[in-house]
Amino acid sequence: MANVKVITRNGEVEGTKIRYINYENNNYFIYSLNEQDNEGYEKLYINKITSNEEETIDDEEWNMLKKVIPTIVKEIKSNYITIFKDLDIQEIEEINSIYAHTFRLKIDIVKLITKKTESEKINMLDEELEKLINSEQKEENNSLSKLDEFLQNPMDNIDDIEPPKQPIDNNSSKNIEELEKEIETYKERIKNLEEEVEIYKGKIEKVKTMLEA
């Protein structure tokens, strides 16, 4: 996570950059001093920045921000941002907590809304891809490779099931039973393949979400 130098009444400390946003034509920088309590919450700070200068947030504006912060968090979580604009968090290298208002969020939510740097995104993507590779290697009978092969040439897989060795006799209940078994085998394979497709769709969407965040 990216760090920021924070000026306090007692000197300077190192904080963590959370988010830099523009809302209602005003810029707000959100950061943390890594203060967590026993209830699972983390204390966050928010400063208003106008023309590269810090500005006091008055009571009326703060009351407005407290109402909109849950919506901002919700939009970040859903990866569908409409009411605010993300700004370049790297622009802020130093901040003064004297001008800040504070609020609390659950620790896991703070991690979720923290803006990732490009290097952090790449590292997370590398980790996710490594997990996918390891998962493929551990799949029984290399199911991912079989899935890829099936998707490329689905009709070729029909030959995987051995056809009846004897000509079909419409009067033979045995042949009918064998055909019914084959049909059930096809249905089971299709069901399993559909389940695998959904699993890997979910993994792909997760990687796409990481890239877009």
Secondary structure as GFF3:
##gff-version 3
##sequence-region A 1 213
A	DSSP	beta_strand	3	8	.	.	.	ID=ss1
A	DSSP	beta_strand	11	23	.	.	.	ID=ss2
A	DSSP	beta_strand	26	36	.	.	.	ID=ss3
A	DSSP	beta_strand	41	50	.	.	.	ID=ss4
A	DSSP	beta_strand	53	55	.	.	.	ID=ss5
A	DSSP	alpha_helix	59	78	.	.	.	ID=ss6
A	DSSP	beta_strand	85	86	.	.	.	ID=ss7
A	DSSP	three_ten_helix	89	91	.	.	.	ID=ss8
A	DSSP	beta_strand	94	96	.	.	.	ID=ss9
A	DSSP	three_ten_helix	97	99	.	.	.	ID=ss10
A	DSSP	beta_strand	101	106	.	.	.	ID=ss11
A	DSSP	alpha_helix	107	113	.	.	.	ID=ss12
A	DSSP	alpha_helix	118	138	.	.	.	ID=ss13
A	DSSP	three_ten_helix	140	142	.	.	.	ID=ss14
A	DSSP	alpha_helix	143	152	.	.	.	ID=ss15
A	DSSP	three_ten_helix	154	160	.	.	.	ID=ss16
A	DSSP	alpha_helix	173	212	.	.	.	ID=ss17
###
